[in-house]
Amino acid sequence: MKGILDSMTQDDIALMIRNDDYMLRFGEHFISKAGHNTHPQRYIAQKMRELGRLLKEFRKITQTPMACFDLVNPVRFDKVIEATKE
């Protein structure tokens, strides 16, 4: 995981990923599926950054500092769809 995080562009999205336990577990899940193969690391980093960009847009729309885990709450479904479209 450290190699994936270090390979990312160090910006606000990478910082958001490093501070969100749910996003880190998301990445660790993909790492465990890949096993010792290092090839999918770029793919995993891309997927984590996509999730980070979604969370960033969601926070901008709702004006609240929520975590990635809050995106899976059914009450917020419409806002997540709106953030996805952006």
C-alpha positions in Angstrom: 0.0 0.0 0.0 2.8 2.4 0.8 4.3 2.0 -2.7 0.9 2.8 -4.3 0.4 5.8 -2.1 3.9 7.1 -2.8 3.5 6.6 -6.5 0.4 8.9 -6.6 0.6 12.6 -7.5 0.9 14.3 -4.1 -2.1 16.6 -4.1 -5.3 17.1 -2.1 -6.8 13.9 -3.4 -3.8 11.8 -2.3 -4.0 13.5 1.1 -7.7 12.7 1.3 -7.0 9.0 0.5 -4.2 8.8 3.1 -6.6 10.1 5.8 -9.6 7.9 4.9 -9.6 4.4 6.4 -12.4 3.2 4.1 -10.4 4.2 1.0 -7.3 2.5 2.4 -9.2 -0.7 3.0 -10.6 -0.4 -0.6 -7.0 -0.4 -1.9 -5.9 -3.2 0.4 -8.7 -5.3 -0.8 -7.5 -5.0 -4.4 -3.9 -5.6 -3.3 -4.9 -8.8 -1.6 -6.7 -9.9 -4.8 -3.6 -9.2 -6.9 -1.3 -11.2 -4.6 2.4 -10.7 -5.3 1.8 -9.4 -8.8 3.0 -5.7 -8.9 1.5 -4.9 -12.3 -2.0 -3.9 -11.1 -0.6 -1.2 -8.7 -1.2 1.6 -11.3 -4.8 0.3 -11.7 -5.3 0.2 -8.0 -4.0 3.8 -7.6 -6.3 5.0 -10.4 -9.3 3.4 -8.8 -8.4 4.9 -5.4 -8.0 8.3 -7.0 -11.4 8.0 -8.8 -13.0 7.3 -5.4 -11.1 10.3 -3.9 -12.3 12.6 -6.7 -15.9 11.4 -6.1 -15.5 12.1 -2.4 -14.1 15.5 -3.1 -17.0 16.4 -5.4 -19.4 15.0 -2.8 -18.0 17.3 -0.1 -18.2 20.3 -2.4 -21.8 19.6 -3.2 -22.9 18.9 0.4 -20.5 21.4 2.1 -19.8 18.9 4.8 -16.5 17.1 5.6 -17.7 13.5 5.3 -15.7 10.4 4.9 -15.9 7.9 2.1 -17.9 5.5 4.3 -20.7 8.1 4.2 -21.1 7.7 0.5 -22.7 4.3 0.9 -25.6 5.6 3.1 -28.8 5.2 1.1 -30.0 8.6 2.4 -27.2 10.3 0.5 -27.8 8.4 -2.8 -29.1 11.4 -4.8 -26.1 13.5 -3.7 -23.7 10.7 -4.7 -25.3 10.5 -8.1 -25.0 14.3 -8.5 -21.3 14.1 -7.5 -20.8 11.3 -10.0 -22.2 13.3 -12.8 -19.9 16.3 -12.0 
